[in-house]
């Protein structure tokens, strides 16, 4: 078995572990038959996932800046949640600049077009996880997102994505 075969088995085993763990979480009554069924189906699905990834030519390359945005996400969610509470709290006087606006974010360039598309999708998802912003539109050339935000200036996540 060569290096390519070992990578296939390792990747399929990783998928098998994830899928089997997910199966066990969803099964209500655990029995020997359920374990055998779950293990078998997870092995087939894990192998199919590896074959599909290889057939499509995709890779596991992490877009530049993705980890930094993930690290900053919890803080951005807390800040945006607090800002939303202040905006909707009775008796508070929200400033007009905080009511909301559309802004265009140009994303950092990636090595190739396929990574640009995947980075746009990941960036859009991460921005939409924060309660203070959501993605309205995206375009591929140049990679940019139109985001509705509750604040006048770019927040923590928006600044991280632009770098």
C-alpha positions as CSV (number, residue, x, y, z in Angstrom):
1,X,0.0,0.0,0.0
2,X,1.4,3.3,-1.1
3,X,1.1,6.8,0.4
4,X,-2.0,7.5,-1.6
5,X,-3.8,4.4,-0.2
6,X,-2.8,5.2,3.3
7,X,-4.2,8.8,3.0
8,X,-7.4,7.3,1.6
9,X,-7.8,5.0,4.5
10,X,-6.9,7.7,7.1
11,X,-9.4,10.1,5.6
12,X,-12.1,7.5,5.3
13,X,-11.4,6.5,9.0
14,X,-11.7,10.1,10.1
15,X,-15.1,10.4,8.3
16,X,-16.2,7.0,9.7
17,X,-15.5,8.2,13.3
18,X,-17.4,11.5,12.8
19,X,-20.3,9.8,11.1
20,X,-20.5,6.9,13.5
21,X,-20.4,9.4,16.5
22,X,-23.2,11.4,14.9
23,X,-25.2,8.3,14.4
24,X,-24.8,7.2,18.0
25,X,-26.0,10.6,19.2
26,X,-29.1,10.3,17.1
27,X,-30.0,6.7,18.0
28,X,-32.4,6.5,20.9
29,X,-32.1,2.8,21.7
30,X,-28.6,1.3,21.5
31,X,-28.4,-2.4,20.7
32,X,-25.9,-4.6,19.0
33,X,-27.9,-4.4,15.8
34,X,-27.8,-0.5,15.9
35,X,-24.0,-0.5,16.5
36,X,-23.5,-2.9,13.5
37,X,-25.8,-0.9,11.2
38,X,-24.3,2.4,12.3
39,X,-20.7,1.2,11.8
40,X,-21.5,-0.3,8.4
41,X,-23.3,2.7,7.1
42,X,-20.7,5.1,8.4
43,X,-17.9,3.1,6.7
44,X,-19.8,3.3,3.4
45,X,-20.6,7.0,3.7
46,X,-17.0,7.8,4.8
47,X,-15.6,6.0,1.8
48,X,-18.1,7.8,-0.5
49,X,-17.2,11.2,1.0
50,X,-13.5,10.6,0.2
51,X,-14.3,9.4,-3.3
52,X,-16.6,12.4,-3.9
53,X,-14.0,14.8,-2.7
54,X,-11.3,13.3,-4.8
55,X,-13.6,13.2,-7.9
56,X,-14.4,16.9,-7.5
57,X,-10.8,17.8,-7.1
58,X,-11.4,19.8,-3.8
59,X,-9.0,20.0,-1.0
60,X,-8.9,20.8,2.7
61,X,-7.0,24.0,2.3
62,X,-8.1,26.5,5.0
63,X,-8.7,30.0,3.6
64,X,-6.3,32.7,4.8
65,X,-7.8,34.5,7.8
66,X,-10.4,31.9,8.6
67,X,-8.9,31.0,12.0
68,X,-8.6,34.6,13.1
69,X,-12.3,35.2,12.3
70,X,-13.3,32.1,14.2
71,X,-11.3,33.3,17.2
72,X,-13.0,36.7,17.1
73,X,-16.5,35.3,16.6
74,X,-17.5,34.8,20.2
75,X,-16.5,38.3,21.2
76,X,-18.3,39.7,18.2
77,X,-21.5,37.8,19.1
78,X,-21.4,39.1,22.6
79,X,-20.8,42.7,21.5
80,X,-23.5,42.6,18.9
81,X,-26.0,41.0,21.3
82,X,-25.4,43.8,23.8
83,X,-25.8,46.4,21.1
84,X,-29.1,44.9,20.0
85,X,-30.3,44.8,23.6
86,X,-29.5,48.5,24.0
87,X,-31.3,49.3,20.7
88,X,-34.5,47.5,21.6
89,X,-34.6,48.3,25.3
90,X,-37.6,50.5,26.1
91,X,-36.5,54.0,27.1
92,X,-33.1,53.8,25.4
93,X,-32.4,56.4,22.8
94,X,-30.6,54.8,19.9
95,X,-28.4,57.0,17.8
96,X,-29.4,57.2,14.2
97,X,-26.0,55.8,13.1
98,X,-26.7,52.5,15.0
99,X,-30.0,51.8,13.4
100,X,-28.5,49.9,10.5
101,X,-26.9,50.3,7.1
102,X,-25.6,48.4,4.2
103,X,-21.8,48.2,3.7
104,X,-19.7,46.4,1.1
105,X,-16.8,44.4,2.4
106,X,-14.0,43.4,0.0
107,X,-12.6,40.1,1.1
108,X,-8.9,39.2,1.2
109,X,-7.8,37.6,-2.0
110,X,-7.2,33.8,-2.0
111,X,-4.7,31.8,-4.1
112,X,-7.2,30.8,-6.8
113,X,-10.8,31.3,-7.9
114,X,-12.1,28.1,-6.2
115,X,-10.7,29.3,-2.9
116,X,-12.2,32.7,-3.4
117,X,-15.7,31.1,-3.8
118,X,-15.3,28.9,-0.7
119,X,-13.9,31.9,1.3
120,X,-16.9,34.0,0.3
121,X,-19.3,31.2,1.5
122,X,-17.4,30.8,4.8
123,X,-17.2,34.6,5.3
124,X,-20.9,35.0,4.6
125,X,-21.8,32.2,7.1
126,X,-19.5,33.6,9.8
127,X,-20.9,37.2,9.4
128,X,-24.4,35.9,9.5
129,X,-23.7,34.0,12.8
130,X,-23.3,37.3,14.6
131,X,-26.6,38.9,15.4
132,X,-25.5,42.4,14.4
133,X,-25.0,41.6,10.7
134,X,-26.2,39.5,7.9
135,X,-25.1,39.0,4.3
136,X,-27.5,40.5,1.7
137,X,-25.5,39.7,-1.5
138,X,-22.1,38.4,-2.7
139,X,-20.2,38.8,-5.9
140,X,-17.3,36.8,-7.2
141,X,-15.2,39.3,-9.0
142,X,-13.7,40.9,-6.9
143,X,-14.7,38.8,-3.9
144,X,-17.0,41.0,-1.8
145,X,-20.0,40.8,0.4
146,X,-22.8,43.3,0.9
147,X,-23.7,43.2,4.6
148,X,-26.4,44.8,6.6
149,X,-25.0,45.9,9.9
150,X,-26.4,47.5,13.0
151,X,-23.4,49.8,13.5
152,X,-22.1,52.7,11.4
153,X,-18.5,51.5,11.2
154,X,-17.2,47.9,10.5
155,X,-17.3,45.7,13.5
156,X,-14.7,43.2,14.7
157,X,-15.6,40.4,12.3
158,X,-15.9,42.8,9.3
159,X,-12.4,44.2,10.0
160,X,-11.0,40.6,10.3
161,X,-12.4,39.6,6.9
162,X,-11.1,42.6,5.1
163,X,-7.4,41.8,6.0
